[in-house]
C-alpha cells in the first residue's frame, strides 16, 4: 500500500507539471552583459622590467573603466528572488556589493584603490549561493599626461609630467610607482608618488617608443601590475602645426578633371611662429594628382591645380620635424550625396526654409528650421538612393546598375535627444540645447567590378565579391545657427528634499498636458520620487508620475507616436494665467549628488487640431538639494616655511583644509578670483588624512592676476550622508600673495646619519629638514631628486664597502642653493677571533685565553669582558663531564661573530691488584680488598679471580648478592651486570654474553666462603681499561669518568 501511494503521488506531480508553462520556470542566469561598453586594448608589462632586465609587453582586449566610473550592466535572466551584484578583486575580496530586488539591470561604482583586473559577480546568496556568474573587467586610474618630452640622444634630458587620480579628483590612497620604459623594454626611471609626478631622465640612445607604466602592488601574484598609460615616441623633438586658413573648406572628387580647386593652409611651430620656405616639403596624398604648392605669404601656402580622384586627401609637411596631418573627405559631384529631411509637423509654424521639391526622393524636404529649445522634430536622414541615370564613366549602364549604397551611419549631435524611450519611434527628436544640434551622415558606396562580365546590380544583389572599390561620403547638417530660447518656464527652480512648495509650470493654454517625473543619470525613471497634496490637502500621496490632464486625454492619436497619458483628478492642482500649479509638491531624491545626478523632467504636450503631437521636454530646470548645514573651516599652507599662513602665487601648491565634517562622502571645487581653476589650465586633487584634515594639492603653481586687487582661492566643499538627505557645505577663502624675491639659501638640518658613521648595513636612510624664507623647490641627494613633505626629506641609499660620500643639495625657487657633505663607512666583515683552551682536563678550574681585533667588544655568556689590545682571558670552573662556553664578538660597525667551545672534565681512578696480596691500591692509597677476611686475588683456569664488592664500591658502584639463586648483581652508572655462581654466561643490561669466549671454565666461584669473579670481564664490562703484568702478577684497572 505504501508503494502504491508513492507512485500515485509522483504521478500527480507529473500530471501537474504538464500544465506548467516553461516560462513559469525561471532559468538560472548564465551571463552578465555590460551596457554601452565596448572592449579596448589594454597594454601591460609582465614580467615588469627593471634597469638591467627587459620586460615583456603584452596586451588583451578588455572592458575598461576608470576609478569612480559607474558600471552599468544587466543579467540575462529575469529575477525571481533577491540577487546580489558586486565587485571583487582577484583574491576574492568583495569591494562593492548591492542588492537587486525587482530588476535584472544594475549599476555599481568602480570604487577601488588600485588599478588592474577585477571581477564583477552576480549571485543569489553571498553565503550559500546556488549559482554565481562573473565578468572580468579592468579598472584604471584617471590619468592625465601633462607633458612628454622624450629625447633619443643619451646626452639629452627627457621629461615626463602628469598626474594620477582616483574618481572625483581624489589622489590615490596608496603610494604608486610611475615608471618610464625605454624602447629596449628596460626601465629608464621610476618614482613613487601619490598623484603628481615629474620624471627627468637621460635619453635612451635608441629610436622608438617609450612607455609610461604605473605599478601599485595589485595584483600581487599575476600579471598586469604594470599597465601602460602612455606610449611616447622619441623621434620628434618639436611639433609643427598645419591648419586650414578657412576651416572645413570643401575638396571635391574630380575624376573627370573639370574643376579648378584649391586649399590654403598655415604652417606654425610649437610656439605659434610662422614657418616659411617649406613649399618643397609638402606631402600630398596620391589621390590629389599633380597639385602645385605656392607660398603666398610668410608661412601661408596655397595648394591648387591638378585634380582629385579619391575619397580623401592627406596633407602634411615632412622635414626634420613632421607636422600633423590634415585629412579632407572629398565631396563627389554626383548623386551620391547625403541628405536630411526635417519634417516640422511636431513643432510650431513656421516649419523652416522650404519646402523645396527633391526630385530624387520625389517629396518636399525641409533643410533648416528656426527651432527653439523644447521643439520636437521628425528627422529622416541618410543617403539619396542611387538614381537610374546614365553613368558618366560607363555610359552603357546607369548609375543604379553600377553603384550601391552599402552602409550608412548616422551620428546625432548631443543637442538633440531621441524620443525612443517614450514612443518607440527612432526618428522623433527634441531640441535640448544649441550646442550640438546637428546630424552627421557617413556612407560607403560600392562600385561594380568587371561591368561587362558581371550582372548589373539593378538585377542582382550586390556583394563585396564583385565590388572593385568603395567610396566614403560624409556630411554634417547643422539645424540652426540662431540662439535658442526657452519656450516654457518652471517656478520655483530649487527645492530642499522633503520641502513642500507649489510647483508652477507655464504653458500655452488649459488644453496642455503636463507630465513631471524624475530620472537618474542613465535616463531611468525613479520610483516614488514625488509626494503631492491630495484630496484638497487632507492627504499626501507619493507617486512616480505627476500628470496635469483635466480632459483625460489618453494619447496622441497618431499611430506612429503611441504615447499614453495618465491622470488623477484627486491631485491638488489649479490652472491660472497660463500656469499649471501643482499644490504642495515635495521631491524625495536630490539632483546635485556629483556621482549620479538625477534630473526632474517636465514634458508638455500641446494640442494641434484634434491631437497632442507636440512635446516639449524640460530637463534639469528644477534642482533638489539635501538639508544643508554650513561648516566653518580654516586652512594651513603645506610648506617648509616657518610662516604657514600666507599662500604665495607661483610657489605654493598644497593646502591643509581643517573643517569638522561628519559625513565621509566629500566633493571639492576650487576657484581663483571667482573662476574655476580649469579656466587657468590647473587641476587639483585631494586626500583625507586620519586626523580629519584634507590635503588639497594643485597640479601647478597658482598664477597671480595683476588686474585683480586681492587674488583669492575659494575652496567649496560638499559632504553627503549615506542616504543623501543631508549635506554639509563649507567655503574657505585663501588670500593669494605675490612672492618677494629672496637671495638667502635654504638651511639644511641633517637628522640621520651622523657624519663619519661606521655601519654594517648597506642600506642607509638619509633624512633631514630643509627650511627657506620662500619655498624649497627641490632636494637632491647624490644628484637624485627626493620628495619633500613639509620640509622633511627622506630616502634610502645603497652603500659600497669602505668610504661613501653623500652630498645633499637644496635649492629654493629663486635658485639659491645649500650643500651638506657627509662621509659614511660601510664595513660588513665580521670580527675574527682565536681561542686557546684545554679540550679535556681533570682540573676543576681552567684559564681560557684568546685574541681578536682591538676595537671589538667581547661577551662571555652575555657579559662583556675586557679587551686588552686584542687579547682577553677568563678563568672558568668545570663540572664533571662536558662543559660549554659561549663567546660573542661585535666590532664597531656592528658586525657580529660567535663561537661555542667545549671542555670535558674527567675523573680517573686507578686500582692496582696483585695476586696473593690482600690489599689493593686506589689512586696510590692502600686499602684491604676484603676487610676482615684477608681474601686475596687468585689465578684459576688462567684467569684472575677477585672478591668484587670493595673494588666496585670504590668507584661508586654497588654490588648485590642473592643467596637463594647465588646471583651477583653489579650496578655502575648505566651498566647492570648479572652473574651466577657456576655459570659461564652473564647478562649485561639484559643481554646474555659469555664471561670468557675462549675459556668456558672461567666462572664465578665460591672460595673460602667468598664469591670470586673474573676481574677482566667485570672491569671491561664497566668500561675500565685493564693492564696485566704477568711477571709481578699485577692487575691495573683504570676507570675514567
LINBELCOR-V746807 format. One line per field, one symbol per residue. phi: phi as a letter, one per 30 degrees, with the letter a starting at -180 (. if undefined). burial: + if it has 16 or more other C-alpha atoms within 10 Angstrom, else -. A space follows every 10 residues. Layout:
phi: ???
burial: ???
This chain:
phi: .ddddddddd ddedddddcc deddcddddb acccdhbcdb dccacadddb dcbdccdbaa dadbbcejdd ccabcdbddc adcbbabbdd cjddcbbbcc cbaccbbbcd cbcbdkdbbd bbacadcbdc aabbbdbcbb ddbbcdbbcc cdddccccbb babbbddiic dedcebccbc cdedicdcab acbcadbbcb adddibdlcc bcbbbbibdd cbdidbddca cbdccbcabc ccbddceidd bcdbddiccc babcbbcbdd cjddcciced cdcceddcch dcbbdcaeic bccaiiaccc cabcbacbbd ccddccccdd ccdbddbdbb bcccdcbddd dkdjdbdcdd diadbccabd cbejdcbcbc blbeeddccd dedbddbddd dcbbddbbcb ccdddcbdde dcciccccbb dcaddidbbc bbaccccddh edccdeddcb ddbddccdab bcbaacccda bdddcddbbb bdcbbceidc bdccbdbdad ddccbbacbd dciddcdhcb bbdbhiidbb bcbcbcccad dhdcadicec bddcccaadd ddabcahibc cddhdbccbd ccdddaddbc cccbccdbhc bbddbcccbi dccccddcbd ccbbbbddad dddcccccdi bdbbbcccad dcccdcbbbb bchiceeddc iccbbbbccd djdcdcbcdb eddbcddcdb daccccbbbc ddchcbbcba bcccdccddc dbccddcccd dacddiecbc cdccdcbabc badcaddbbb chicdcdbbh idbaacbccc ejdbccccbc bcdcidbbbb bccbccbcdd dcabbcaddb acddbbccba baddcddcbc hicdcdcchj cbaacbcccd jdbcbccbbb dddjdbbbab cbbccbcccc ccbbeicdcb cchicdbddb eichdbdbcb hibdcbdced ddddcjcbbb bcddchcccc cbhccbcbbb dicdbbcchi cdbddbdccd ddbdbcbhib dcbddddddd dcjdccbbcd dchccccbcc b
burial: ---------- ---------- -------++- ++-+------ -+++++++++ ---++-+--- --++++++++ +++++---+- --++++++++ -----++--+ ---+++++++ ++++++++++ +++++----- -+++-+++++ +++----+++ +++----+-+ -+++++++++ +++-++++++ ++++++++++ +++++++-++ +++++++-++ +++++++++- --++++++++ -++++----+ +++------- ++++------ ++++++++-- ---+---++- -+-+--++-- +-+-+---++ ++++++++++ +++-+++--- -+++++-+++ ++---+++++ ++++-+++-- ++--+----- ----++++++ +++++++++- +++-+++--- +-----++++ +++++--+-- -++-+++++- -------+++ ++++++++++ +++++++++- +---+++--- -+---++--+ +++++++-++ ---+---+-+ ----++++++ +++++++--+ +++++++++- ----++-+++ ++++-----+ -+--++++++ --+-++---- +++-+++--- +++-+---++ ++++++++++ +-+----+++ +++++++--- -+++++++++ -+++++++-- +---++++++ +----+++++ +++++++++- +----+++-+ +++--++--- --++++++-- --++++++++ -+++------ +++++-++++ ---+++++++ +++++++++- ----++++-+ --+----+++ -+-+-+++++ ++++++++++ +---+--+-+ ++++----+- ---+-+-+++ +++-+++++- ---+++++-+ +-+------- ++---+-+-- +++--++++- ------+--+ +++----+-- --+---++++ +-+++++--- --++++---+ +++++--+++ ++-----+++ ----++++-- --++++++++ ++--+-+++- ------++-+ ++---+++++ +-++++++-- ---+++---- +++++----- +++++++++- ++-+-+-+-- ---++++++- -
